């Protein structure tokens, strides 16, 4: 069995309490991008969401990942 793959990520907790547990939105960027690109959208999403934006594990170009 392989060891777990550590991934860099950005996290935003829910900005507004909802009933019960907060839904989690996981954002996955495209090739050549990084976790910060999609994370810029977090303020525009449903404030009840916890948002996680993951970085892909393979370096791709300058500042990008795949």
N, CA, C and O of each residue as an XYZ file, in Angstrom:
264
protein
N       0.835     -1.185      0.000
C       0.000      0.000      0.000
C       0.876      1.243      0.000
O       1.859      1.311      0.738
N       0.529      2.217     -0.816
C       1.293      3.463     -0.904
C       0.961      4.379      0.259
O      -0.153      4.348      0.782
N       1.940      5.205      0.669
C       1.635      6.193      1.719
C       0.662      7.238      1.167
O       0.581      7.417     -0.048
N      -0.070      7.924      2.036
C      -1.011      8.943      1.555
C      -0.276     10.041      0.789
O       0.867     10.377      1.100
N      -0.944     10.582     -0.199
C      -0.370     11.646     -1.022
C      -0.725     12.990     -0.399
O      -1.893     13.377     -0.406
N       0.257     13.711      0.141
C      -0.060     15.009      0.735
C      -0.338     16.031     -0.373
O       0.438     16.155     -1.320
N      -1.417     16.738     -0.250
C      -1.776     17.756     -1.232
C      -1.870     19.116     -0.548
O      -2.407     19.232      0.553
N      -1.345     20.137     -1.208
C      -1.521     21.500     -0.717
C      -2.971     21.893     -0.972
O      -3.583     21.434     -1.937
N      -3.514     22.732     -0.118
C      -4.906     23.134     -0.282
C      -5.147     24.481      0.378
O      -4.329     24.969      1.158
N      -6.284     25.069      0.048
C      -6.781     26.266      0.728
C      -8.154     25.917      1.269
O      -8.910     25.176      0.640
N      -8.473     26.455      2.440
C      -9.727     26.127      3.101
C     -10.429     27.391      3.571
O      -9.799     28.295      4.119
N     -11.731     27.448      3.354
C     -12.557     28.525      3.900
C     -13.703     27.879      4.671
O     -14.498     27.143      4.086
N     -13.801     28.139      5.966
C     -14.929     27.588      6.720
C     -16.226     28.274      6.283
O     -16.179     29.310      5.620
N     -17.363     27.718      6.638
C     -18.628     28.372      6.291
C     -18.658     29.794      6.846
O     -18.213     30.040      7.967
N     -19.174     30.706      6.071
C     -19.296     32.095      6.517
C     -20.629     32.357      7.195
O     -20.835     33.415      7.790
N     -21.534     31.387      7.102
C     -22.858     31.511      7.714
C     -23.271     30.142      8.237
O     -23.127     29.130      7.552
N     -23.784     30.130      9.452
C     -24.241     28.858     10.027
C     -25.523     28.420      9.346
O     -26.390     29.238      9.037
N     -25.631     27.137      9.119
C     -26.845     26.548      8.562
C     -27.405     25.539      9.539
O     -26.891     25.390     10.647
N     -28.439     24.855      9.143
C     -29.005     23.797      9.975
C     -28.160     22.540      9.795
O     -27.980     22.075      8.670
N     -27.650     21.995     10.869
C     -26.847     20.785     10.780
C     -25.423     21.067     10.317
O     -24.923     22.186     10.428
N     -24.787     20.028      9.798
C     -23.404     20.133      9.323
C     -23.329     20.946      8.034
O     -24.262     20.954      7.232
N     -22.215     21.620      7.854
C     -22.019     22.421      6.643
C     -21.703     21.515      5.456
O     -20.927     20.570      5.591
N     -22.297     21.794      4.295
C     -21.886     21.067      3.100
C     -20.463     21.476      2.720
O     -20.050     22.609      2.968
N     -19.722     20.556      2.122
C     -18.342     20.828      1.712
C     -18.274     20.839      0.194
O     -18.759     19.921     -0.468
N     -17.671     21.882     -0.346
C     -17.437     21.982     -1.777
C     -15.945     21.803     -2.008
O     -15.139     22.566     -1.477
N     -15.568     20.793     -2.803
C     -14.163     20.542     -3.135
C     -13.936     21.041     -4.552
O     -14.618     20.620     -5.487
N     -12.964     21.951     -4.705
C     -12.662     22.542     -6.014
C     -11.383     21.925     -6.568
O     -10.381     21.817     -5.861
N     -11.424     21.519     -7.841
C     -10.269     20.922     -8.515
C      -9.941     21.766     -9.745
O     -10.776     21.911    -10.638
N      -8.750     22.314     -9.793
C      -8.347     23.164    -10.915
C      -7.949     22.337    -12.134
O      -7.766     21.123    -12.038
N      -7.821     22.986    -13.255
C      -7.388     22.332    -14.483
C      -5.872     22.313    -14.602
O      -5.173     22.864    -13.751
N      -5.368     21.692    -15.637
C      -3.930     21.555    -15.861
C      -3.287     22.939    -16.048
O      -3.811     23.788    -16.769
N      -2.155     23.141    -15.389
C      -1.406     24.384    -15.494
C      -1.877     25.480    -14.549
O      -1.377     26.603    -14.616
N      -2.809     25.183    -13.688
C      -3.339     26.161    -12.740
C      -2.892     25.778    -11.329
O      -1.998     24.947    -11.172
N      -3.499     26.369    -10.308
C      -3.185     26.030     -8.922
C      -4.406     26.282     -8.046
O      -5.415     26.816     -8.507
N      -4.303     25.893     -6.782
C      -5.447     25.943     -5.872
C      -5.969     27.357     -5.617
O      -7.124     27.522     -5.226
N      -5.150     28.365     -5.830
C      -5.582     29.741     -5.589
C      -6.504     30.297     -6.660
O      -7.296     31.200     -6.390
N      -6.409     29.763     -7.875
C      -7.239     30.288     -8.965
C      -8.724     30.117     -8.678
O      -9.473     31.093     -8.717
N      -9.153     28.918     -8.395
C     -10.567     28.680     -8.117
C     -10.981     29.227     -6.757
O     -12.139     29.597     -6.563
N     -10.052     29.281     -5.827
C     -10.382     29.744     -4.475
C     -10.864     31.191     -4.493
O     -11.570     31.618     -3.579
N     -10.496     31.940     -5.511
C     -10.960     33.332     -5.637
C     -12.481     33.402     -5.763
O     -13.076     34.445     -5.494
N     -13.115     32.299     -6.171
C     -14.569     32.262     -6.309
C     -15.283     32.036     -4.980
O     -16.492     32.249     -4.894
N     -14.570     31.612     -3.950
C     -15.186     31.240     -2.674
C     -16.108     32.325     -2.095
O     -17.176     31.979     -1.590
N     -15.756     33.603     -2.141
C     -16.656     34.613     -1.570
C     -18.003     34.724     -2.287
O     -18.954     35.272     -1.731
N     -18.090     34.212     -3.504
C     -19.319     34.313     -4.287
C     -20.213     33.071     -4.167
O     -21.315     33.038     -4.713
N     -19.732     32.067     -3.456
C     -20.487     30.824     -3.305
C     -21.426     30.916     -2.107
O     -21.335     31.839     -1.297
N     -22.313     29.962     -2.012
C     -23.248     29.883     -0.893
C     -22.470     30.013      0.422
O     -21.538     29.242      0.651
N     -22.825     30.961      1.285
C     -22.056     31.182      2.513
C     -22.151     30.042      3.522
O     -21.408     30.035      4.503
N     -23.043     29.082      3.306
C     -23.146     27.927      4.204
C     -22.104     26.854      3.875
O     -21.904     25.929      4.663
N     -21.433     26.969      2.711
C     -20.450     25.968      2.287
C     -19.115     26.127      3.007
O     -18.656     27.245      3.239
N     -18.502     25.008      3.357
C     -17.078     24.968      3.668
C     -16.410     24.686      2.324
O     -16.831     23.775      1.611
N     -15.383     25.448      1.968
C     -14.765     25.331      0.643
C     -13.320     24.856      0.785
O     -12.546     25.412      1.565
N     -12.970     23.823      0.022
C     -11.599     23.311     -0.030
C     -11.165     23.334     -1.490
O     -11.850     22.788     -2.356
N     -10.029     23.965     -1.759
C      -9.473     23.987     -3.108
C      -8.135     23.252     -3.062
O      -7.214     23.671     -2.361
N      -8.033     22.156     -3.811
C      -6.841     21.307     -3.791
C      -5.859     21.661     -4.909
O      -6.263     22.088     -5.990
N      -4.575     21.480     -4.634
C      -3.533     21.639     -5.651
C      -3.156     20.263     -6.179
O      -2.908     19.344     -5.399
N      -3.110     20.118     -7.488
C      -2.679     18.860     -8.098
C      -1.214     18.591     -7.727
O      -0.472     19.538     -7.463
N      -0.784     17.326     -7.700
C       0.536     16.981     -7.174
C       1.722     17.131     -8.126
O       2.865     17.051     -7.676
N       1.495     17.346     -9.425
C       2.607     17.379    -10.388
C       2.867     18.813    -10.855
O       1.961     19.474    -11.363
N       4.100     19.293    -10.685
C       4.459     20.635    -11.165
C       4.339     20.674    -12.685
O       4.756     19.743    -13.375
N       3.756     21.779    -13.207
C       3.509     21.905    -14.636
C       3.771     23.351    -15.041
O       2.973     24.237    -14.737
N       4.866     23.586    -15.714
C       5.200     24.949    -16.111
C       5.620     25.791    -14.905
O       6.049     25.262    -13.880
N       5.489     27.100    -15.047
C       5.871     28.036    -13.994
C       4.649     28.340    -13.122
O       3.727     29.032    -13.551
N       4.655     27.820    -11.911
C       3.582     28.084    -10.966
C       2.299     27.298    -11.193
O       1.295     27.539    -10.523
N       2.327     26.363    -12.129
C       1.140     25.563    -12.406
C       1.329     24.121    -11.979
O       2.442     23.680    -11.692
N       0.228     23.399    -11.941
C       0.252     22.002    -11.509
C      -0.719     21.183    -12.330
O      -1.643     21.713    -12.946
N      -0.492     19.888    -12.326
C      -1.369     18.959    -13.078
C      -1.637     17.729    -12.223
O      -2.348     16.821    -12.654
